[in-house]
Amino acid sequence: MSDDRELRGALSEGPFHVALRAAVEARGLTLDRLRQRLEERGLRVGMTSLSYWQQGLRRPERPESLRAVRALEEILILPPRSLMGLLGPPRPRGRGQSAGSQPDAASRSSIMEPARALSTLLHELDGVADDRRLHIAGMYESLQIGADRSTTRRETLQVVQAHEDAADRYIMVYRGDIGCDVERVRIRALEDCRVGRVRRDGPTALVVAELLFDRALRTGDTQVIRYELADPSGVETTEYERGFRFPAGQYMLRVSFAAAALPVGVRRFARHDSAAGEHDQGELTLNAHHAVHLVTGSLQPGLIGIRWKWS
């Protein structure tokens, strides 16, 4: 055991990610070398997972992840259970839990409301949203606003990368405007995926759908999916925002307007959660094709979108 005071303090006081980061630095190992050492023991943990663990963006919970933590204690020459003890009891998960006790209920409520209805819909799709096993490397969305000022079509091209084995689907969440008829909302797979189960909640205008891959991904594998969502409800809309519960790569949003219904002002915005004030505000100018767009690089959890005003 090293006499490094910072390491001893981190192992004594935690939290887990601080202690793990201190141990890795004290031993002078890279994350790639840690991954290799774990693989030598028959444990496959992706570089992204290791990075997220030591940044506090995720914590190990699955059985294979906990086995990896016990192995890390040996690899990093730490006292037995020094890291495991900092994890505490596992968070509740699975069909037996109520909507309010879903693992991501607190964080989800700050990103996308209403949290209870969303948790219930996800619960019906076997518990936790599977995108916690996937990193969004890139997402490119195109939104069409019709002459009736409603959103007529949304197309998404998305690149995801697995940071754990066995990810075989992405769960899409859509929240329509007030007055949206969720029974009329249709999701269509365009490329490299197919639509699985779909769940709807009328009072909150929420639609949740599985987009199934053709295979189960291994750690590090990437998957491209392209899908379309059509909402013919005819509800006037004044904004579109996308919520990210976890860090993500590049995001691009393009909004085009029918020539017969052009807005008088368009702005971009971002905020850390649904209750926070907006930042990164700025005016956007319609181009010759009656469209605007925004592009952003590495994303932290939060909301980003485009808002417009009608005359």
URFENDA-V621802 format. One record per helix or strand of 3 or more residues. SS is the DSSP state (@ for helix, = for strand). FROM is the first residue (numbers start at 1). TO is the last residue. If there is no record, write none. Layout:
BEGIN
SS:FROM:TO  SS:FROM:TO
END
This chain:
BEGIN
@:5:13  @:16:27  @:31:40  @:47:55  @:63:75  @:84:87  @:99:101  @:105:111  @:115:124  @:130:133  =:134:145  =:150:162  =:167:175  @:182:184  =:186:191  =:194:201  =:206:217  =:222:230  =:239:244  =:250:257  =:265:271  =:278:284  =:291:296  =:302:309
END
